[in-house]
Each structure stands twice: as structure tokens, then as C-alpha cells.
Amino acid sequence: MAKKKQKQSGGTPATVALAASGRTFTVHSYEHDPAAPSYGEEAARALGVEPARVFKTLLTEVDGALTVAVVPVAGSLDLKALASALGGKRAAMADPAAAERATGYVRGGISPLGQRRRLPTVLDVSASAHTTVCVSAGRRGLEIELAPADLAALTDAVLAPIARP
């Protein structure tokens, strides 16, 4: 008989995956404002964390294959650098509906952890400059703080300079 995965009470797939990994992390929650123009900048303000330490998860397509890019909310994604980091020729932002289907998360709450399908992931190298970084915990108003090396290991991420200021 197949075992069912137990869901952590009140947890998201990201927090459940992290708890199962045994890695050290902290979950931070804040009151999300649906009118906020930038979910990542809202998280940085609400948590009192510099925007360079808060990273957003973007779903892209590199040569037609869905890919995850994790960059600081203070910057933007360099699509050419992303394609190059994966040995591809062309990168573009993914369709939001495809991103939600592939990850199991809603836009603005997509976490690089605990996604429905494991996708190639590139983490901006700037994460390495920090002791900890924050990423979405899988829903708006919920962030996970963890060591960048743990984030990279858990997502099998390639570290590359993919962000622009």
C-alpha cells in the first residue's frame, strides 16, 4: 500500500519540504496588501529586510523549457544572462498560467521550493554575499529565510549573475 505524504498543519509545500530536509530556516509572515505594486518590495518593507536580501521567483522559458530564475527584488532579471547560464540561446518570461500549473503556487506566492515539478533553477550569484536570504514560502504574506547555500542545494540551482540592478 502506498504511503500518503503527510502535510504539515498550516504549512505550504515549501515549508513542508524544508522541514523534511532538516535545514535551518525561519518562516516570517506579514499582512499582505493586495494593492501592493511589488510583492517582493512589500515583503522587504514588512520584514524590515534590505531588498537585496529578498529574492523573487520568476518562471521563464529557456529554449522553450520552463525554468526558474531567483533574483533580488531590488533588481530585474537579465534574460540573456539566464539563457547563457543554462547554455541556452533564448529566454523569455513564462505564461503566468503555465507558471502556476507547473509550480502549484499562485503568482506573487511562487516559491523556488516545494514546486509541483522540479524545474531547472538559476539563483543569482548575489545571494552568496548574504548570510541568509528570504524567498516566498508559497503564499503571499509568507516568506522563508534561509542560507543561500541551502537554497541552492535544495533546488539544485546553478549560481550565475542573472540580475540587473
Helices and strands as residue ranges (DSSP letters): H 13-21, E 25-29, H 39-47, G 51-53, E 55-62, E 65-72, E 76-77, H 79-85, E 91-93, H 96-103, E 121-124, G 125-129, E 133-139, E 142-146, H 148-155, E 158-160, E 163-164
